[in-house]
Amino acid sequence: MKIVSPDYDCIIVGAGLVGMAQAIALQREGLYVALIDTRKPEHDTSVSDPRGLALSPSSQVFLNVLGLWEGLEGVIQPIRQIHVSDQGHFGVTRMNARDVGLDALAYVCPANHLLGSLQRAVTNVDILWQTGVEDISDSHNASILRAREGKEVRDISARLIIGADGINSKVRESLGIKTRVYDYEQTAIVANVTLQYGDGDTAYERFTRSGPLALLPLSHTRHVVVRCCRSDQCVDVLEQSDDEFVASLEAGFGYRFGAMSKLSKRSAHALSLIQARQIIGRRSALVGAAAMAIHPNGAQGLNLGLRDVSQLAHLVGVKFAAEQDIGADECLAQYAGARSADHLAIARFTDTLARVFATSLTPVAVLRNLAMLGLDITPAAKNWLVHRATGALAQTMLH
């Protein structure tokens, strides 16, 4: 292998929420970073985005370390209670932040506000927009990324390449890393809606025959709604009039919130469990959905990705400060080992929920409702569930 002088300490592929957070975390450690993305830059992040992101306490800690949390506090809505029910059955589980000594179980942040905050914090980073990955190859002391911007192709190199480019990761593909895929045959339809009788600090998740139905508070009355349906029904649901769609939401929640109004534009997202068979390669690492994409039933995806970012930044920062090779096999093996248990636990947690609540078989329905009632009256079991759902068992902080 030839020896090259790397252009950067690190190249991050993917300038979404996770990639931006990774860039900020590494620039804090003093690394020279490039961030590349196939999209055009989003100059106007004030545009309404129907996604409401449920940030766990571990994500709050991480964003606070990055210096971003204070600037988000004006738009963040704390969730202090979670109410989980099974439509047409007796099972119910209630979780409260006070029971586990937390100020909140999660914090809902509008996606466009978080993206804007991240973009403003990326300062000492070279950002290459409308640039794609053609291939990744090795030299003795660096990885070489062949990048395409329009008709122009050029090689850029770094001691470490990080794939933060989502479920269809080009970095993962270029490294030859295979995936395990399970298609839930469900699609999540996301929108914002105003409730007549709102409950500003409570999130609701209701398991229905067609999939989970969730409400996350953006304010006392304005909520994000996530309606999951079978993928073969998605087109029909999207083509419903606003009145028809709202009526189905009202019925799904048993009319407990009164009339719903002011429905925003709807967006659809296919649901699958996608696990990379390994999250590291030669001088390369995967974070976020490039490493693992999960069912949204526990609102775990972004939080899991931010824990990837935090762990990798911490390990790389330690190596960099000691003037050691940040792309060395030893460093990357530490990252993979540190993330293994969290990835496995969250995959099992969300996958089990998705499968158990998807079945309408009477024996399974009875057992799951008994389990929900058991959780509701058993403090130790409920505490375990709350800690798993909030990510408190898997906190990794950036030092």
N, C-alpha and C positions, 0 to 999 in steps of 0.2 A: 504493500500500500504506500502511496506517496504521502509526503508530509506537506500540509498546507498551513498557511497562517489564517485562522478562522476570521471571518468577517464580523461575527458576533459571538458573544458568550452563549446566547440562547436565541432560537427562532421559535416563535409560537405560531401555530397554524390555527386560525379561527379567532375572529374578533367579536364573538358573542359575549354573553355575560361571564362565562367561565374563563374564556381566553383573555378578556380584559382584566379580570381579577388576577389571573396568573401573571400578566405583564406588570401590574402594579406591585404585586408581592415581590417579584424578582427585581424590579427597579429599586425598591426599597433596600434590597440587599447589595446594591451597587453594580448589578450586572448590566452589560450592554445588550439590549434586547431588540429584536425585530418582531413585529406582529404582522401577519399577512392574512388576507381574506379575499375571497372571490367577489364579494359584494361591493357596492358603492358605499361610501361613508354616509351614515345617517346624521345629517347636520341638524335636523329638527327632531329632537327627542321629546318635544312637548305634545306631539301628536298622540291622540288617545289610543291606548293599547288595551284590549279587553283582558289581557292576562293579569292576574293578581298573584304575586309570588309569595308563598308562605315560607318565610325565613325562620329557621329553627334558632334556639338559643346559641347553639354552636356557631351558626352563621352570623349572628349578632356579634359574638365575641370577635370573630375573624374580621368582619367589616369595621368594627371599632378599632382593631389593631391597624387596619389600613387607613384609618382616619376618615372613613366615609359615613359612619353611623350617625354622627351628630347632624350632618346635612340632610339626612333622610327622615329624621324624627318628625318633621312637620307633615309628612305624607303617610307615615306608617300607622297602621291600626293594630293594636295588640289583640291577640286571641287568648283569652283567659279561660275559656271553657270550650270543650269539644263534645258534641252530642252525636252519637253514632246509633243508627237504628236500621231495622230490616223491614222493608215495606211488606205489610200484610202478615207480619209475625210479631211475637211478643218480646223478642230480644231487644235490649237497649243497653248502651254503655255510655256513661258520662265521665268526663275527665276534667279536672279543675287544677289550675296552676298552683293554687294554695296547697293542694294535697302533696305536692312534691317540692315545695319551697321555692317555686319559680315566680317571677313577676308575670310572665306570660308563657304559654305553651308554644306560641309562634307569633310572628309579626307579618302582617300582609302588606306588601309594598307593590304599588303599580310598576309594571315591568319597565315602562318608559322612563320613570324617575330613577330606577336603579341603573338602567343603561346610561342615562345622561350623567349620573354621578360618577360612574366608572370611566366614561369617556373623558370627563374633565380632569380626572386624576391621572390619566395616562399622559405623562409629560415628557420624560426623557427616553422615549421609545420611538424607533423608526416604524411607521405604519405604512404598509404597502397594500393599498386597496386594489380591487379588481385584479388580483394576482392569484393564480392557482398553482397547485403542486403537480408537476409532471412526473417526478421520480425522486427517490432518495437513495444516495449511495454513500459509501464509506471511504474515508482516507485513514491514515494512521491515527491522526489526532483530532479528527473532526468528522461531522456528517455533512454531506454536500446535498443541498436541496436544489433541484432544477425547477425554477419558477417561470411561469408564463404570464405575461401581461400583454393582452392582445396578441399581436404577432411576434412580439419580442420574447425571446427565451434566454435566460441567463442563470448561472450557477451562483448560489450564495451558500456560505458555510457557517457552521456553528459547532461549538463543543457539545451542545445538547439541542435536540429538536423535540418540541412538545406538541402533541396532537390534541387540540381542543376544538376540533372541527366536527363534532356531532356524530349522529348515528351512522351517517354515510361517510365516515372519516377516510379522506384520501391518504392521510399519514398512515393509518392502520393498514390500508390496502397496500401502500407502497412498501411497508415493512413485511408484508406477507403474513400478517396476523389474522388467523381465522376467528370466526365468531360462533357462538351458540345462539340460536334465534328461536323464540317461541312467539308465534302470532296469536294474540288474544282474540283476534277477529272482532275487535271493538274499536270504536273511534270516539274520541273526546271532543265535544262541541263546547266551546268556551265563549262566554259573553258577559256583559255587565247588565244588571237589572236593579231597579229600585223597589224595595219592599214597603208595603203599607204599614206593617208592624215589624220594624227592624229590631235587631238585637246586636248592637255594635261590638260586643266582645266575645261572641260565640260563633264557632264554625260548626256547620252541620254536614254530616255525611250520611247519606241514606242509600242503602243497597236495594236496588230494584231488580226486576226480572231482566231488564235490558242492560243493566250495569249500574255503577255508582252514580249518584247524583249529589253534588256538593255545593255548599254555599260558603264563601269566604268574605268576611266584612271588609269593605274599603272605608266605610263610615258607618254611622248608626243605621242608615237606611239603604245606602248604595252597597251592592254586593257583587262579587264575581260568582257566576254560576258555571259549574262544569257538569255537563250532562253526557254520560257515556251511553252509547247505543251500539247495537251490532253493526259491523261495517257495511253489511248489505242493506242496512236501513239508512245509512248516513245521508245519501242524496235526498231521500224523501224528507228527512228531518230538516235538512238545510233549506229545502224548498217550501217548508211550511211558512205560512204568513207569520208575522210577528205575533198576532193575536193567538194563532194556533199554538205556536211554540210556548208562549207565556202560559197559556191554559194548561199545557202538558206539565209545565214546571209547578204550577199551583196545585195540580192534582197529585203530582209526584210527592210533594211535601205535605199532602193532606190538608191543604188550605190553612195551615197554621200561621202563615205570614200575611194573610189577607190578600188584597189585589197586588199584583206585580205590574210594573210599568217601566217606561223609558228603556226598552231593550236596546242594547248596542248592536253593532255589527257582530255577526257570529264567525268564528274560525274553527276549523276542524283539524284534528291531529290523530293519526292512526296510532294504535297502542300495541307495543311489542316488548318483550324482554330480550334485549340484545347484550350478550356478555362477550367481551374479548377474551380469548383463551389465555392471553397473557397481556399485561398492560405495559410491558417494557420491551424494547428491542435494542439493537446496537445503537448506542448514543441517542436513544429516543425513549419517550414515555408518553402514555395516554392519560388524559384527565377528562372528567365529566362524561357526557354521553358517548364520547369516543371509546371510553373504557367500559362503560356500562349504562344502558338506557333501561329504565324500569317503568312499571305501571304507575300512574300518578295517584293511586288510591290513598297513599299515605303522605302525599306532598313531599316526597323524599328526594326527587331527582336533582334539583339545583343544590340542595343542601349537601348531598353526597358529593357532587362535583366540587363544591367549595372546600370540602374536607380534603379531597384529592389535591387541590391547589395549595391549601395550607401546608399539608404534609410535604409535598414536593418542594415548595419554596423554602421550608425550614431546612430540609436535608441539603438542598443545593446551596443555600446560604451558608451553612456550616462549612461545607467543602470549599466554597469560594473564599470565605474569610481565612481559611487555613492554606490558601493558595494550592489547593488540590484539584484534581481533574473532576469537574462537575458532571461529565458524561461517562465517567468510569463505571464499569460493570458493578462494582461494589456499591456505589451510591444508588444506582438504579435498582439493584436487588434489595436494598434497604427500603426504598420506596414501595416496591411491590409487596414486600413482606409486611410493611406497616399498614397497607391498605387492604390486605387480603381478608381479614376477619370482618371488617366493616362492610365490604362489598358483599361477602357471602351472607351476612346476617340481614342486610337490607334487601337483597335479592329474595331470600327465603320469606321474609316478612311480607313484602308487597306481593310476591307471586302467590303465596298461600292465601292472602286476602282475596286476590283476584279470582282464584280458582274455586275457593270454598263458597264465595258469595255469588258466583256465576251459575251454580247448579240450582235447579228447582226441585231436585229429588227430596221427597218428604223426610226421609231419615236424616239426610244431611242438614236440611233446614232446621229440624228439631235440635240436632246436636249443636249447630252453630248458635242458635238462639239461647240454648242452655249455657253455652260457653260465654256469650255476651252478658247474660244475667250473672253468671259466676264472677266475671271480671268486675261487674258493677258493685258487687257486695264484698269483694275480696281485696283489701287494700294492697297487699303485697303483689298480687297479680296485676292489679291496676297500675301500681307504681312501675312495674317492669314495662308494661305496655306504653305508659307515658314517656318513660325514659327512652324507649326504643323509637317511639314516634317523633320525639323532639331531637333526637340525635345526641342526647346528653351522655349516652354510653359510649359515644364514638367521637368525642371532641378531640380535635388536634389543633393546637394553637400555634400561630406563627410567632416565633420569639425574635 
